Amino acid sequence: AETFFVDASRYGLVADGTTDNTGKLQAALSTCPKGGTVYVPAGRYRTSSLFMKSCTTLYLEKGAVLLGDNDRTHYPILPGVIPSENEVDEYYLTGWEGNPLDSFAGLLNITQVHDVVVTGEGTLDCDAQNGDWWINQKVKRIAWRPRAVAAVDSENVCLHGITVQNSYSWTIHPIFVKHLDLLNFNINNPYNAPNTDGIDPESCEYIRIIGANIHVGDDCIAMKASKVFLGMKLKKSCEHTVIRNCLLDKGHGGIVIGSEMSGGVKDMVVTQCLMDHTDRGLRVKTRRGRGNTAVIDGLVFRNVEMRGVKAPFVINMFYFCDPDGHGPYVQCRDAMPVDEYTPKLGSLTMEDIVATDAQFAGCYFDGLPEQPIERVSMKNVIITFDPNLRPPLWKSLEDARVEIEYGLTKCDVLKISDNEVEFLFDTTDYDKGAALIEEKYHIPLVLITMGKDGSRAYYKGRRVECAPFLQEHTIETTGAGDTFCASILNYVLEHGLEDLSDENLMEMLTFANAGASLITTRKGALRVMPTREEVEEFIAKNGR
């Protein structure tokens, strides 16, 4: 329960977005009694690093913005390593990309404290776009870049409701934190802001990330556990993590493990999340040299949707990070001795996942020959590929043709448009194109869509053609092809691919055409894809 209410405006705050409020805000935080709440009213308050204390709450009112200082000399430098008087022990106060290196203190710091809450509807805005934080980002200038929220060696920490944006580097970076709740909040960084990961827990325990909306210029969530020095010395893994009901939007990776994970990442459950146009969905990055403490195990993905994710599942144990990343030790494809520097990947479970409009590979798993991936279990996982030819994605149209034809060698069901038949086979005779596909690639079921002319199914030398359901009031066509594909897959999953009659094929095409037609009458594309019941009702109304 709240014991005291501390109105920070009484400390002389100036809400003009220019005046430095660091000392005044810090005074309010430092003098807040145990169990008290520091209240920041609406306004724009320029500040540099602030530090929380134990058993306190920071409440940012709606419209309250803590605006980061753009002069790096105004930020304290935190030493990465603090030596002990016995000259043996060390204390690790901060870090940069997995090593204990001197870094600027964050905009908000939660260091060596317990029972801390940051809540409200206000905003932490680092304002990095108006400074030099994103210029030559790999170059250390005075110290390594700060984080928006840096938490170190703390317990019972909760961030709730706020928005964090325009971070200097990684947005929320907890290190050695136990019992961390990140609930119902937003992270917004520009798509081209370098190294602005959303949430990067490092060697933390009992983490809950629930209801987060993350839009960033790098990985949305990256689980870490230091590089080899700290990982093997401290043996602190990142474990007991729940990620639920999150929107992971436009980042490089949705959920990423590593590459700094020498302490290991274990027992992580991701469920009921949407990944929207991230480059990767689940991505595991590790390499030789991370150490035998670098154990990744007990990862579970369940009830996850991916839209437009280029490569839904990627495991790479040859990841080329660090100065020696391209060297023979890391990249050698021959089995090497298993020793104290060999990482390990245990079990990965994926259940009830739908990934639509993939572009590169559904699954890319690349394990070490001397220490293979132990177990990958996939159940009720559906991956479909972007059916559209997109020339800007390719170095040349010839490269596109080669890669697409390779994909055809792996198909059981192919949906292809009329213009794609012409591109691949240089013919507008779709029967001839279908015959070439069957002869060359032996695909059991081929479906050709022809816009206003309907669609055709080719199966075991037979052809069935179905007229479209033309709409008088089309709103948008985005999602029509995806709905057609989803409808076909639904039918195939129910009926299989063996012994399909002409009646089966017509029923399949009718259902798919109806679904594709119905979605064009709605705004929202894939988000308003019709249900099976709606499609069946639509077919009945149209007398089919």
C-alpha positions as a printed NumPy array, in Angstrom:
array([[  0.   ,   0.   ,   0.   ],
       [  1.121,   3.555,  -0.69 ],
       [  2.361,   5.267,   2.447],
       [  3.379,   8.702,   1.124],
       [  2.579,  10.823,  -1.95 ],
       [  5.463,  12.92 ,  -3.247],
       [  4.453,  15.502,  -5.859],
       [  7.643,  16.108,  -7.842],
       [  6.389,  19.506,  -9.033],
       [  6.925,  20.804,  -5.476],
       [ 10.669,  20.334,  -6.03 ],
       [ 10.703,  23.115,  -8.608],
       [ 10.283,  21.228, -11.893],
       [ 10.192,  23.275, -15.096],
       [  8.051,  21.597, -17.772],
       [  9.319,  23.437, -20.849],
       [ 11.247,  20.562, -22.478],
       [ 14.498,  22.562, -22.303],
       [ 15.431,  23.338, -18.69 ],
       [ 17.528,  20.669, -16.986],
       [ 15.425,  18.983, -14.269],
       [ 17.869,  16.204, -13.353],
       [ 18.729,  17.434,  -9.859],
       [ 15.138,  18.248,  -8.969],
       [ 13.73 ,  14.93 , -10.176],
       [ 16.517,  13.036,  -8.438],
       [ 15.834,  14.924,  -5.217],
       [ 12.199,  13.816,  -5.347],
       [ 13.224,  10.198,  -5.972],
       [ 15.937,  10.184,  -3.304],
       [ 13.822,  11.765,  -0.559],
       [ 10.71 ,   9.676,  -1.145],
       [  9.957,   7.73 ,   2.063],
       [  9.747,   3.943,   2.053],
       [  6.531,   2.791,   0.381],
       [  5.939,   6.197,  -1.185],
       [  5.066,   7.284,  -4.715],
       [  6.8  ,  10.036,  -6.66 ],
       [  4.197,  11.67 ,  -8.892],
       [  5.248,  13.495, -12.071],
       [  2.409,  15.571, -13.598],
       [  1.896,  16.227, -17.304],
       [  4.661,  18.224, -18.964],
       [  7.983,  17.793, -20.762],
       [ 10.923,  17.536, -18.377],
       [ 14.454,  17.513, -19.792],
       [ 16.741,  15.294, -17.72 ],
       [ 19.775,  13.049, -17.773],
       [ 20.261,   9.938, -15.604],
       [ 17.856,   9.266, -12.735],
       [ 18.223,   6.554, -10.074],
       [ 15.406,   4.759,  -8.248],
       [ 15.59 ,   3.684,  -4.605],
       [ 14.112,   0.617,  -2.924],
       [ 10.477,   0.352,  -1.913],
       [  9.292,   3.293,  -4.031],
       [  7.057,   3.926,  -7.027],
       [  7.529,   6.394,  -9.869],
       [  4.188,   7.425, -11.383],
       [  4.222,   9.268, -14.712],
       [  0.908,  10.972, -15.373],
       [ -0.556,  10.833, -18.871],
       [  1.212,  13.592, -20.808],
       [  4.29 ,  13.475, -18.573],
       [  7.471,  13.072, -20.615],
       [ 10.945,  12.568, -19.18 ],
       [ 13.02 ,  13.851, -22.082],
       [ 16.6  ,  12.636, -22.394],
       [ 19.506,  15.086, -22.436],
       [ 21.387,  15.118, -25.756],
       [ 24.766,  16.058, -24.272],
       [ 26.577,  12.839, -23.391],
       [ 28.912,  14.659, -20.994],
       [ 25.916,  15.241, -18.712],
       [ 25.501,  11.501, -18.089],
       [ 27.468,   9.718, -15.35 ],
       [ 29.87 ,   6.995, -16.468],
       [ 29.292,   3.704, -14.674],
       [ 32.402,   1.497, -14.399],
       [ 31.849,  -1.985, -15.732],
       [ 33.993,  -3.562, -13.012],
       [ 34.404,  -2.422,  -9.415],
       [ 37.343,  -4.193,  -7.681],
       [ 37.13 ,  -5.555,  -4.146],
       [ 39.512,  -4.611,  -1.375],
       [ 40.705,  -8.257,  -1.359],
       [ 41.881,  -7.779,  -4.969],
       [ 40.137, -11.036,  -5.938],
       [ 36.4  , -10.427,  -6.026],
       [ 34.787,  -8.042,  -8.49 ],
       [ 31.423,  -6.332,  -8.748],
       [ 29.886,  -5.891, -12.187],
       [ 27.916,  -2.67 , -12.335],
       [ 27.084,  -2.406, -16.023],
       [ 28.025,  -3.846, -19.388],
       [ 28.047,  -3.519, -23.133],
       [ 26.994,  -6.4  , -25.385],
       [ 27.813,  -9.102, -22.854],
       [ 31.035,  -7.754, -21.353],
       [ 31.501,  -5.607, -18.192],
       [ 32.556,  -2.395, -19.926],
       [ 32.208,   1.224, -18.825],
       [ 28.917,   2.67 , -20.044],
       [ 26.887,   5.8  , -19.533],
       [ 24.12 ,   5.459, -16.962],
       [ 20.671,   5.045, -18.473],
       [ 17.889,   7.585, -18.524],
       [ 16.257,   5.603, -15.694],
       [ 18.445,   3.356, -13.521],
       [ 17.241,   0.624, -11.172],
       [ 20.496,  -0.431,  -9.532],
       [ 21.016,  -2.57 ,  -6.413],
       [ 17.461,  -1.998,  -5.206],
       [ 14.332,  -4.015,  -4.498],
       [ 10.565,  -3.538,  -4.69 ],
       [ 10.498,  -0.83 ,  -7.34 ],
       [  7.543,   0.098,  -9.576],
       [  7.494,   2.465, -12.548],
       [  3.939,   3.009, -13.764],
       [  1.42 ,   5.411, -15.26 ],
       [  0.571,   6.481, -18.813],
       [  3.521,   8.805, -19.286],
       [  6.616,   8.465, -21.46 ],
       [ 10.354,   7.989, -21.166],
       [ 11.649,   9.647, -24.335],
       [ 15.414,   9.417, -24.761],
       [ 15.182,  11.863, -27.694],
       [ 18.158,  10.065, -29.267],
       [ 17.193,  11.143, -32.784],
       [ 18.08 ,  14.721, -31.871],
       [ 21.522,  13.837, -30.517],
       [ 24.507,  11.937, -31.914],
       [ 23.688,   8.623, -30.256],
       [ 22.891,   6.808, -33.516],
       [ 25.916,   8.122, -35.423],
       [ 28.898,   5.714, -35.648],
       [ 27.113,   3.571, -33.115],
       [ 29.863,   0.953, -32.959],
       [ 32.439,   3.533, -31.866],
       [ 32.966,   4.121, -28.138],
       [ 32.912,   7.832, -27.385],
       [ 33.889,   8.544, -23.765],
       [ 31.865,   5.462, -22.726],
       [ 29.46 ,   3.041, -24.361],
       [ 25.943,   4.281, -25.06 ],
       [ 23.316,   4.299, -22.307],
       [ 20.082,   2.355, -22.239],
       [ 16.659,   3.904, -21.737],
       [ 16.036,   1.744, -18.66 ],
       [ 18.999,  -0.009, -17.047],
       [ 18.366,  -2.39 , -14.149],
       [ 21.241,  -4.164, -12.38 ],
       [ 21.407,  -6.582,  -9.451],
       [ 17.871,  -5.834,  -8.271],
       [ 14.789,  -7.776,  -7.18 ],
       [ 11.027,  -7.349,  -7.508],
       [ 10.987,  -4.766, -10.292],
       [  7.852,  -3.828, -12.259],
       [  7.4  ,  -1.543, -15.269],
       [  3.744,  -1.025, -16.131],
       [  1.689,   1.065, -18.536],
       [  4.354,   3.5  , -19.688],
       [  5.791,   4.182, -23.144],
       [  9.544,   4.086, -23.754],
       [ 10.802,   5.526, -27.024],
       [ 13.739,   6.792, -29.09 ],
       [ 16.285,   4.876, -27.047],
       [ 20.028,   5.522, -27.263],
       [ 20.719,   1.787, -27.688],
       [ 19.018,  -1.257, -26.134],
       [ 15.784,   0.061, -24.667],
       [ 15.214,  -2.012, -21.525],
       [ 18.304,  -3.877, -20.302],
       [ 18.033,  -5.71 , -16.989],
       [ 21.172,  -7.531, -15.749],
       [ 21.129,  -9.977, -12.799],
       [ 17.522,  -9.04 , -11.927],
       [ 15.269, -11.501, -10.126],
       [ 11.457, -11.302, -10.364],
       [ 11.01 ,  -8.803, -13.173],
       [  7.552,  -7.841, -14.48 ],
       [  7.219,  -5.845, -17.709],
       [  3.484,  -5.377, -18.173],
       [  1.179,  -3.635, -20.631],
       [  3.554,  -1.048, -22.044],
       [  4.891,   0.278, -25.35 ],
       [  8.35 ,   0.534, -26.868],
       [  8.706,   2.678, -29.988],
       [ 12.006,   3.212, -31.796],
       [ 12.404,   4.134, -35.484],
       [ 12.88 ,   1.196, -37.845],
       [ 16.323,   2.491, -38.838],
       [ 17.61 ,   3.287, -35.335],
       [ 20.708,   1.068, -34.85 ],
       [ 20.987,  -1.442, -32.002],
       [ 17.76 ,  -0.27 , -30.404],
       [ 16.563,  -3.683, -29.2  ],
       [ 13.306,  -3.613, -27.258],
       [ 13.896,  -5.786, -24.183],
       [ 17.183,  -7.598, -23.496],
       [ 17.109,  -9.486, -20.178],
       [ 20.636, -10.645, -19.333],
       [ 21.167, -13.415, -16.754],
       [ 17.812, -12.68 , -15.117],
       [ 15.408, -15.024, -13.31 ],
       [ 11.617, -15.153, -13.185],
       [ 10.733, -12.702, -15.937],
       [  7.228, -11.932, -17.127],
       [  6.766,  -9.865, -20.287],
       [  3.021,  -9.535, -20.811],
       [  1.02 ,  -7.22 , -23.033],
       [  3.997,  -5.406, -24.556],
       [  3.715,  -3.582, -27.887],
       [  7.231,  -3.39 , -29.34 ],
       [  8.222,  -1.582, -32.542],
       [ 11.997,  -1.183, -32.89 ],
       [ 14.985,  -0.95 , -35.233],
       [ 16.586,  -4.201, -34.102],
       [ 15.45 ,  -7.275, -32.13 ],
       [ 12.141,  -6.958, -30.285],
       [ 13.064,  -9.259, -27.38 ],
       [ 16.537, -10.785, -27.021],
       [ 17.336, -13.159, -24.172],
       [ 20.985, -12.935, -23.149],
       [ 23.453, -14.281, -20.589],
       [ 26.784, -12.498, -21.176],
       [ 29.792, -13.475, -23.241],
       [ 32.3  , -16.117, -22.265],
       [ 34.165, -14.177, -19.554],
       [ 31.17 , -13.468, -17.329],
       [ 29.125, -16.437, -18.515],
       [ 31.666, -19.07 , -17.517],
       [ 32.822, -17.192, -14.411],
       [ 29.418, -16.441, -12.866],
       [ 27.389, -19.231, -14.504],
       [ 24.244, -17.096, -14.312],
       [ 21.661, -18.206, -16.849],
       [ 18.58 , -16.364, -18.036],
       [ 15.741, -18.612, -16.916],
       [ 12.074, -18.974, -15.983],
       [ 10.686, -16.526, -18.552],
       [  7.085, -16.068, -19.699],
       [  6.324, -13.905, -22.737],
       [  2.584, -13.593, -23.387],
       [  0.097, -11.46 , -25.34 ],
       [  2.757,  -9.302, -26.993],
       [  2.822,  -7.555, -30.369],
       [  6.33 ,  -7.738, -31.832],
       [  6.334,  -5.432, -34.806],
       [  8.804,  -4.711, -37.616],
       [ 12.009,  -5.587, -35.725],
       [ 14.883,  -7.72 , -36.98 ],
       [ 13.881, -10.643, -34.766],
       [ 10.69 , -11.328, -32.829],
       [ 12.161, -13.48 , -30.062],
       [ 15.938, -13.894, -30.191],
       [ 18.225, -16.041, -28.041],
       [ 21.802, -14.713, -27.945],
       [ 24.211, -14.231, -29.292],
       [ 25.631, -13.168, -25.907],
       [ 24.418, -16.212, -23.941],
       [ 27.434, -17.914, -22.374],
       [ 25.557, -18.326, -19.092],
       [ 22.734, -20.187, -20.831],
       [ 19.034, -19.539, -21.536],
       [ 16.559, -22.017, -20.057],
       [ 12.862, -22.537, -19.384],
       [ 11.205, -19.936, -21.603],
       [  7.558, -20.048, -22.715],
       [  6.249, -17.761, -25.466],
       [  2.498, -17.884, -26.002],
       [ -0.359, -15.893, -27.552],
       [  1.952, -13.468, -29.336],
       [  1.779, -11.827, -32.759],
       [  4.926, -11.179, -34.791],
       [  4.172,  -8.761, -37.594],
       [  6.736,  -8.371, -40.424],
       [  9.839,  -9.039, -38.368],
       [ 12.788, -10.423, -40.345],
       [ 12.894, -13.53 , -38.128],
       [ 10.359, -15.085, -35.773],
       [ 12.293, -17.241, -33.329],
       [ 16.032, -16.834, -33.816],
       [ 18.737, -18.667, -31.879],
       [ 22.265, -17.274, -32.3  ],
       [ 25.331, -18.949, -30.823],
       [ 28.804, -20.135, -31.842],
       [ 31.841, -22.089, -30.775],
       [ 33.638, -20.216, -28.027],
       [ 30.545, -19.323, -26.01 ],
       [ 31.454, -22.076, -23.53 ],
       [ 29.926, -25.263, -22.141],
       [ 27.799, -23.116, -19.813],
       [ 26.072, -21.756, -22.935],
       [ 23.184, -24.216, -22.732],
       [ 19.891, -23.325, -24.412],
       [ 17.135, -25.654, -23.264],
       [ 13.432, -25.839, -22.529],
       [ 12.182, -23.308, -25.077],
       [  8.44 , -23.498, -25.842],
       [  6.558, -21.548, -28.531],
       [  2.798, -22.059, -28.389],
       [ -0.209, -20.297, -29.962],
       [  1.88 , -17.809, -31.914],
       [  0.955, -16.028, -35.151],
       [  3.527, -14.663, -37.58 ],
       [  2.537, -12.336, -40.429],
       [  5.035, -11.529, -43.144],
       [  7.974, -12.873, -41.125],
       [ 10.655, -13.576, -43.721],
       [ 12.131, -16.614, -41.913],
       [  9.889, -17.895, -39.076],
       [ 12.363, -20.286, -37.373],
       [ 16.148, -19.915, -37.432],
       [ 18.807, -21.703, -35.385],
       [ 22.382, -20.768, -36.236],
       [ 25.237, -22.259, -34.209],
       [ 27.787, -20.741, -36.607],
       [ 26.82 , -17.138, -35.877],
       [ 29.592, -14.793, -37.056],
       [ 29.835, -12.299, -34.196],
       [ 32.952, -10.887, -32.476],
       [ 36.35 , -10.255, -34.122],
       [ 37.003, -13.963, -34.747],
       [ 33.472, -14.672, -35.978],
       [ 34.526, -15.288, -39.572],
       [ 37.592, -17.303, -38.587],
       [ 38.102, -21.06 , -39.087],
       [ 37.397, -21.987, -35.451],
       [ 33.874, -20.557, -35.594],
       [ 33.025, -21.341, -39.207],
       [ 34.639, -24.752, -39.758],
       [ 32.007, -27.254, -40.918],
       [ 33.984, -30.286, -39.775],
       [ 33.383, -31.754, -36.331],
       [ 35.727, -30.284, -33.753],
       [ 36.548, -31.604, -30.266],
       [ 33.811, -31.002, -27.683],
       [ 35.504, -29.007, -24.942],
       [ 34.841, -26.303, -22.371],
       [ 34.091, -23.781, -25.138],
       [ 31.421, -25.816, -26.965],
       [ 27.824, -24.517, -26.606],
       [ 24.799, -26.796, -26.461],
       [ 21.242, -26.557, -27.718],
       [ 18.747, -28.869, -25.983],
       [ 14.994, -28.955, -26.632],
       [ 12.776, -26.606, -28.622],
       [  9.007, -27.176, -28.785],
       [  6.689, -25.414, -31.248],
       [  2.932, -25.964, -31.133],
       [ -0.109, -24.365, -32.765],
       [  1.74 , -21.798, -34.841],
       [  0.597, -20.145, -38.064],
       [  3.147, -18.251, -40.164],
       [  1.859, -16.596, -43.34 ],
       [  3.746, -14.838, -46.14 ],
       [  7.204, -16.158, -45.305],
       [  9.783, -15.252, -47.928],
       [ 13.131, -16.961, -47.313],
       [ 12.871, -20.229, -45.371],
       [ 10.236, -21.689, -43.076],
       [ 12.832, -23.368, -40.876],
       [ 16.611, -22.984, -41.037],
       [ 18.397, -25.11 , -38.426],
       [ 22.217, -25.206, -38.518],
       [ 23.704, -27.161, -35.601],
       [ 27.286, -28.028, -34.767],
       [ 28.454, -31.396, -36.125],
       [ 30.236, -32.186, -32.853],
       [ 27.254, -31.104, -30.7  ],
       [ 24.037, -31.488, -32.739],
       [ 20.757, -29.862, -31.774],
       [ 19.167, -32.375, -29.399],
       [ 15.458, -32.089, -30.154],
       [ 13.066, -29.921, -32.141],
       [  9.376, -30.804, -31.83 ],
       [  6.788, -29.235, -34.135],
       [  3.05 , -29.884, -33.797],
       [  0.265, -28.082, -35.67 ],
       [  2.699, -25.68 , -37.305],
       [  1.583, -24.155, -40.623],
       [  3.958, -22.062, -42.719],
       [  2.874, -20.483, -46.006],
       [  4.973, -18.366, -48.298],
       [  4.325, -14.966, -49.808],
       [  2.627, -15.895, -53.093],
       [  3.614, -12.695, -54.84 ],
       [  6.68 , -12.131, -56.967],
       [  8.448,  -9.064, -55.528],
       [ 11.379,  -8.059, -57.798],
       [ 12.906,  -5.536, -55.314],
       [ 13.639,  -8.431, -52.923],
       [ 16.012, -10.07 , -55.405],
       [ 19.396,  -9.171, -56.848],
       [ 17.979,  -9.993, -60.277],
       [ 14.934, -11.667, -61.797],
       [ 17.124, -14.614, -62.742],
       [ 18.049, -15.095, -59.079],
       [ 14.339, -14.959, -58.292],
       [ 13.568, -17.615, -60.894],
       [ 16.3  , -19.941, -59.565],
       [ 15.209, -19.63 , -55.943],
       [ 11.504, -19.994, -56.74 ],
       [ 12.15 , -23.107, -58.82 ],
       [ 14.132, -24.581, -55.929],
       [ 11.131, -23.966, -53.68 ],
       [  8.899, -25.797, -56.144],
       [ 10.958, -28.962, -55.607],
       [  9.734, -28.994, -51.976],
       [  6.02 , -28.444, -52.66 ],
       [  3.029, -30.702, -52.082],
       [  0.493, -27.956, -52.811],
       [  1.279, -25.018, -55.09 ],
       [ -0.832, -21.896, -55.478],
       [  0.468, -19.783, -58.357],
       [ -0.99 , -16.768, -60.152],
       [ -1.407, -16.363, -63.883],
       [  1.394, -13.763, -64.155],
       [  3.737, -16.009, -62.162],
       [  3.102, -18.885, -64.594],
       [  4.055, -16.533, -67.398],
       [  7.199, -15.388, -65.54 ],
       [  8.441, -18.909, -64.765],
       [  7.463, -20.753, -67.949],
       [  7.149, -17.995, -70.565],
       [  3.613, -18.995, -71.514],
       [  0.094, -17.655, -71.113],
       [ -1.304, -21.134, -71.732],
       [ -2.062, -22.096, -68.152],
       [ -2.815, -25.716, -69.033],
       [  0.639, -25.942, -70.565],
       [  2.162, -24.264, -67.507],
       [  0.41 , -26.707, -65.177],
       [  1.608, -29.635, -67.282],
       [  5.197, -28.362, -67.073],
       [  4.89 , -28.019, -63.303],
       [  3.537, -31.544, -62.923],
       [  6.167, -33.002, -65.259],
       [  9.154, -31.189, -63.775],
       [  8.311, -30.933, -60.079],
       [  5.748, -33.716, -59.482],
       [  3.539, -31.504, -57.314],
       [  0.308, -33.387, -56.501],
       [ -2.013, -30.355, -56.412],
       [ -1.521, -27.155, -58.441],
       [ -3.896, -24.188, -58.195],
       [ -3.738, -21.282, -60.636],
       [ -5.553, -18.048, -59.786],
       [ -6.605, -15.795, -62.648],
       [ -8.226, -12.774, -61.019],
       [-11.654, -12.012, -62.485],
       [-11.459, -15.209, -64.55 ],
       [-11.552, -17.423, -61.462],
       [ -9.247, -20.276, -60.56 ],
       [ -8.239, -23.75 , -61.685],
       [ -7.145, -26.9  , -59.881],
       [ -4.857, -29.437, -61.579],
       [ -4.723, -32.869, -60.02 ],
       [ -3.447, -36.129, -61.542],
       [ -3.889, -34.933, -65.116],
       [ -7.373, -33.534, -64.495],
       [ -8.497, -29.915, -64.51 ],
       [-11.393, -28.305, -62.642],
       [-12.258, -24.641, -63.136],
       [-14.318, -22.439, -60.825],
       [-15.778, -19.011, -61.565],
       [-15.091, -16.211, -59.091],
       [-17.563, -14.528, -56.757],
       [-17.463, -10.983, -58.163],
       [-18.212,  -8.17 , -55.717],
       [-19.906,  -4.894, -56.568],
       [-18.395,  -3.059, -53.606],
       [-14.76 ,  -4.066, -53.252],
       [-12.965,  -2.119, -50.504],
       [ -9.444,  -3.561, -50.782],
       [ -7.853,  -6.687, -52.238],
       [ -5.02 ,  -7.044, -49.722],
       [ -5.373, -10.442, -48.096],
       [ -7.429, -12.065, -50.863],
       [ -4.584, -14.329, -51.968],
       [ -3.753, -15.229, -48.37 ],
       [ -7.384, -16.113, -47.684],
       [ -7.481, -18.249, -50.843],
       [ -4.363, -20.129, -49.646],
       [ -5.689, -20.507, -46.1  ],
       [ -8.956, -21.931, -47.458],
       [ -7.107, -24.466, -49.631],
       [ -4.903, -25.539, -46.722],
       [ -7.957, -25.896, -44.495],
       [ -9.538, -28.243, -47.045],
       [ -6.357, -30.259, -47.558],
       [ -5.843, -30.668, -43.803],
       [ -9.379, -32.053, -43.53 ],
       [ -9.467, -34.243, -46.651],
       [ -5.832, -35.018, -47.428],
       [ -4.313, -35.206, -50.922],
       [ -5.218, -38.783, -51.81 ],
       [ -8.01 , -39.642, -54.248],
       [ -9.565, -36.21 , -54.66 ],
       [-12.565, -36.341, -57.001],
       [-13.631, -33.576, -59.356],
       [-16.417, -32.81 , -56.874],
       [-13.797, -32.435, -54.123],
       [-11.732, -30.103, -56.271],
       [-14.759, -27.953, -57.148],
       [-15.797, -27.792, -53.502],
       [-12.256, -26.747, -52.567],
       [-12.088, -24.009, -55.222],
       [-15.561, -22.734, -54.409],
       [-14.666, -22.393, -50.734],
       [-11.358, -20.655, -51.531],
       [-12.886, -18.285, -54.1  ],
       [-15.664, -17.377, -51.681],
       [-13.245, -16.621, -48.844],
       [-11.042, -14.503, -51.11 ],
       [-14.06 , -12.597, -52.412],
       [-15.523, -12.002, -48.965],
       [-12.366, -10.439, -47.51 ],
       [-12.29 ,  -7.82 , -50.299],
       [-15.458,  -6.282, -48.802],
       [-13.71 ,  -5.498, -45.513],
       [-11.048,  -3.14 , -44.235],
       [ -8.114,  -4.628, -42.36 ],
       [ -6.65 ,  -7.272, -44.699],
       [ -5.534, -10.4  , -42.815],
       [ -6.902,  -9.162, -39.522],
       [-10.454,  -9.543, -40.868],
       [-10.044, -12.881, -42.624],
       [-13.497, -14.547, -42.599],
       [-14.301, -17.568, -40.485],
       [-15.335, -20.899, -41.949],
       [-18.936, -20.267, -40.92 ],
       [-18.965, -16.877, -42.654],
       [-17.62 , -18.388, -45.884],
       [-20.191, -21.188, -45.853],
       [-22.992, -18.672, -45.273],
       [-21.664, -16.518, -48.138],
       [-21.634, -19.515, -50.487],
       [-25.201, -20.442, -49.538],
       [-26.437, -16.873, -50.14 ],
       [-24.855, -16.842, -53.578],
       [-26.467, -20.115, -54.636],
       [-23.386, -22.259, -54.992]])
